[in-house]
Amino acid sequence: MVIARSIEALLEAKKGYGGEIGFVPTMGALHGGHLALIQTARSQNDHLVVSVFVNPTQFLEGEDLDCYPRREEADSKICELAGVDILFMPTTDQMYEKDELTIGAPLRGGYILDGAKRPGHFDGMLQIVMKLLNVTTASRAYFGKKDAQQLFLISQMARTYFLPCQIIPCEIVRDNLGLALSSRNAYLSVDEKRRALSLSRSLKRATRMVMSGNLNAKEITEEMRDVLADTDKIEYIAIVDRNFKSIGEVKIADTIILVAAWVGQTRLIDNIWI
């Protein structure tokens, strides 16, 4: 495995590659969810690039940029064992100029839910993903469904700008108790991890209601809110179609139920696709 710490090193490592390149962008602190993305990408492509870059432009003032988990040695070992060909670990100066051209998130899809609570977050996310897709020349890029709004916006960006890269959604990976895996789970104490399970329990409650024939979004939301009483703050509960438009009734095979909540000082998100 080649560890490329500059764009020049990445381009040199890719020189002579034939066939298709799979790409998994990450912010590091790799866990089982990332590994699932890497394994899927490895199985579907001739070459595999993984990036580790904590992107400063998608963090708002007062968020956890400075303390975001960084585990370079462990991440490198995970990638090596998983058969990654190139691990791209650039610096901020490598990825950004002082006077940047920018990409803005769409006014509707980029400023609802996570975009409403974190205005500007998706601008920075789309900016770095565009850069990474371009520099890796990926044939396919892999993103987890846990960040459903992010996945929606990246797919829209690829379509809008005619990017020659297929965006591949991958299923949420959970621990044995049902908690969706996230690098930020490292912030949680034992008690907070227990209380964080209320996110996945609320989604299970919603699923049972749908399976029993109750498709009413308001009633489902109220039931979920009861389950989420164990969290410290509910940021949102949303029931939307696959284009992220609010709906009053669940549509089978065209609905995402999303939740964001705080447990202690940690903001967590989860969702289920129905």
N, C-alpha and C positions, 0 to 999 in steps of 0.2 A: 504494500500500500504506500502510495506517495502522499506525504503531507505537504500541501501547497499553501504557503503563507502570503502569497502575493498573486495578483492576476497574471503576471508574467510566468510564474511557476506553474499556475494552473494551465495556461495555454501550452506551455512546454510539455507538461505531462500528458495533455490530450493529443499532442501532435502525432499524427499517424493513426489515430483511432479510426477504425472502420465500423460500420454497423450503428446500432442505436444506443444512445446514452440515456440512462435513467438518472433522475436527480431527486434527492431528498433534502430540502432546506430545513435547518433546525437552528435553535438558539442554544443548543448544548444541554448539559445536564440530562443526558440521554437516559430514557427508561424503556420499559417494554412496549409502549406505544410507538416510540421512534423505531425500535427494533423491528416491529411488525411492518412498518413502512419500508425500512431498508430491505427486509427479506422479500417483500413483494416486488420491490424494484429490482432486486438482484435476479429474481426468477424471470423477469419479463424483458430484460435488456442485455446487450452485449457488454456494456460498460456501466459502472455505477459511480456517481459522484455524490458525496454528502457534504453539506456545508455546515459549519458551526460559526455563527455570527450573532452576537447580541446586538440587535439593531437599535441604535439610540433614537432614531426618528419616530419610532412607534411607541415610545414611552412618553407619557405626559409628565409635566412638572409635578413632583411629589410622589411619583410612582417608584417602583423598585429597581430601577436601572442599576444603581450602584451595588445593590445586594443580590441581584438576580444570580441564581446558582451557576457557578462556573467550575467545571470538572474536566479540564482539558486532558489530563492523563487517562482518566477512566473512559472518556468519550473516544479517545484515540484507540484504546484497546478494544472497546466494543465494536468499533467500525472495522478494525483489522480482522477480528474474529468472524465478523459477519460477511467478509468478502468484498468490502468496499475497495474500489480501485484508487480513487483520489479523495482525500479528506481536505476540503478547502476551508482554511481558517484565516481569513484576511483581517487586517486592521481596519479601523474606521476610516483612516486616511486613504486606504486603498479603495474603499467603496464610495467615498463621497468627495466631491469638490467643494470649494468654498462658496461658489456661486452656482447652485444647482438648478438645472431644469427639474421641474416637479411634475408629479402625477397626482391628480386629485381624485378622491373617491367620489362616486356618483352622489348627487344631492339626496336622493331618496334612500337607496340601499346602503349608503355609507354613513348615514346620520340617524339611523334608528338603532334601537337595542344597544349593542356594544358601542356603536358609533355615537349615539346620543349621550351615553355615560362617559365616553372617552373621545371627545371631539378632536379630530386630527390623527387619531391612532391609525385608522385605515389608510390615510394618505401615506404615512411613513411605511406601513406594511407593504402597500402596493409598489411603492418606489423601490424598495429593496428586492422584492420578488421579481420585478421587471429586470433589474440589473442582474440578478443571479440567473434568471432564465437565459438572458442574452449571453452572459459570459461563459456559461456552461454549455450552451447550444444543445440543451436537453431535448430529447425526443418525447420524453414523458416526465412529468413531475408529480410527486406523490404528497398528498395532504390528508390529514385526519379529519373525519367528520365531526369530531368534538368541537373544532373551531368552524362551525357551520357557516356563519356569516362571512368569515374570512374566505372559506372555500368558495362560496357563492361569488364574492367580489373578484377573486383571482380568476375564476372561470369566465366571468364577464370581461375582465381585462384582456384575457387571452383571445376572447372572441372579438372584442372591440378593436384591438390592435393587430389582429390577424397573426398572432404569434404561432410559429410552427412547432408548437409543443402541446401535447395532449395532457390535460389536467386530470389526474386519477384520484378520485375520492376513496378513502380507505376507512374501514369500520373503526369505531371507538374500541379501545382496549381498556379493560377494567381489572382491578385487583380481585382477589377471591371473595371479597365482601361486596363488590359492586361499585367501588369508587373509581371514577374515570381517572386514568393515569394522567398526571401533569407534572411538569418540573416544579411547579409551585406547591405541590403536595409536601415538598421537603420542609416548608415553613410550618406545617401543622404539628401540634402536639398530639399525644395519644388521644386525649379527650376530644380535641378538635377533629381528628380523623374520624372518630366515632360520630360526632355531630355532622360532619360533612357528608356522611352516608345518606342524610335526609334528601340530598339532591337526587340521587339515583332512586331512592324510595318514592319520591314524588312522581318521578317519571314512570315508575312501575305502577303506581296508583292510576295515573292517566291511561296507561296502556290497558289495565284491567277494565276501566270504564269504557274505553273504546271497544274492547272485545265483547263487552256485555251489551253493546248497542247504543251507549250514550255518546253521541258525537257533539254535544253542545259545548262550545269552547268556554263559555262563561262558567258553566258548572264544573268542567274539568279543572279550570284555573282555580276555582274556590277550593276544591278538594286538595289540589297541590299545595295551596297556600297553608292549609292546615298541617300538612305533613312537614312543611318547611319551617314550622314554628321553632324547631331545634337550632336553626341558624341564628346568627346575630342580626342580619339585615337581608331582606329580600330586595334585590335590585330590580329584577323583572321576571315575570313569567309571560311567555308569549307563545301563541299558536298561530303559525303562518303557513302559507303554501310554499312550494319549492322556489318561488320567486320572491320570497320574503314579504308577501303582502298579507296583512292581518285577515283572518277569516273567522266567521262566527260559528262555523261547523267544520269538524274534522273531515277531510277528504282522504279516503284510503288511497295510499300510494302517491299522495301529493301533499303531505303535511309534515312539518317539523315542529315539535314542541320543545321549547327552549327555556332554560332557567339560569339565572345568575344570582348568586348570593354570597354574602360574606360570612366567614367563620373565623372568629378572632380578627386578626389583621390581614387575612388572606381572602382574596376575591376568587371565587370558583365559578366555572360554567359547566353546563352539561346539557344534553339534548337527546331526543330520540326521534328517529325518522319513521313515520307511519305511512 
